[in-house]
Amino acid sequence: LNTHRRFAEKVRRELRKETGLKIEGPAHPFEAQGNRDALVELSGALKVVAVSLTKIANDIALMGSGPRAGIGELFLPELQKGSSIMPGKVNPVIPEVVLQVSAQVIGNDTAVTIGGMQGQFELNVRIPLMARNLVDSIELLTSSSKLFAEKCIDGIEANRAGTDASAGGTLAVATALNTAIGYDKAAAIVKKATDTGRPLREVALEEGVDAKLYDETINLRKIAAGNEEV
């Protein structure tokens, strides 16, 4: 209304020229004015990224816990003094940054969702709210993902001695013996190893399991690969 009938078309043409983007008009202009579904969908996709980053950051922080009383499968880059109270403590500072960013992005998504809900009839005027939170989420995820990769992921090292010790001490691998010696015998071996505090292999051999059979069955690399040859 109150514009040249080709105003929108000319504006889109100029925008395409300036940005190089394929900018097209909406198929249904009234629907596009009343609903901001595309923005809500975009925000949802950003939230999915935040949720995935949360899991990754939590897993890395837990796997890097220690160095002796935690899981300790990974050595995380030491970016700062961890504690004025506990000497030698290394905090997972970058995973913690990612966790906080992800929480903010999920909060931003809630704001965008509410903005998308508040259209009335043929008009939704909540674009400033939605745009502000979308831009914030995009910038936060971009910067934190780059930081995560460069300051954490690239510097992670495996604690090979620690993982070897944990793998050698676990009784869970006895599950692989089920098909070789039967569940009942495997369970009895695990119970004896638990009660005596002795290594599983030592108890298994004492109970008559052939050493070659044990070593072929309890192949940790093969088990970790889903019993595929490695």
Number of C-alpha atoms within 10 A of each C-alpha: 4 4 7 9 9 8 10 13 13 12 12 16 14 13 15 14 12 9 9 9 10 10 14 12 10 10 8 8 10 12 15 16 16 18 22 23 14 11 19 22 15 14 27 19 13 20 23 15 16 25 16 12 21 19 13 14 22 17 13 19 22 15 18 24 21 17 16 8 7 11 16 21 22 21 20 27 19 17 13 11 12 15 11 8 7 9 9 12 16 20 20 22 19 23 26 16 16 24 21 15 21 26 16 19 28 21 15 24 25 18 19 27 19 15 22 23 16 15 16 11 11 12 15 18 16 17 14 11 15 24 15 13 21 22 12 15 23 13 13 17 21 11 12 20 19 12 16 19 12 12 18 20 17 11 12 15 13 14 16 13 10 16 15 12 10 14 13 14 15 11 17 10 18 19 16 19 19 15 10 14 13 12 15 10 16 20 15 14 23 23 15 16 18 14 9 10 11 13 16 22 21 13 20 22 15 12 14 8 19 11 14 10 13 18 11 10 20 17 15 17 12 14 15 10 10 10 13 9 9 10
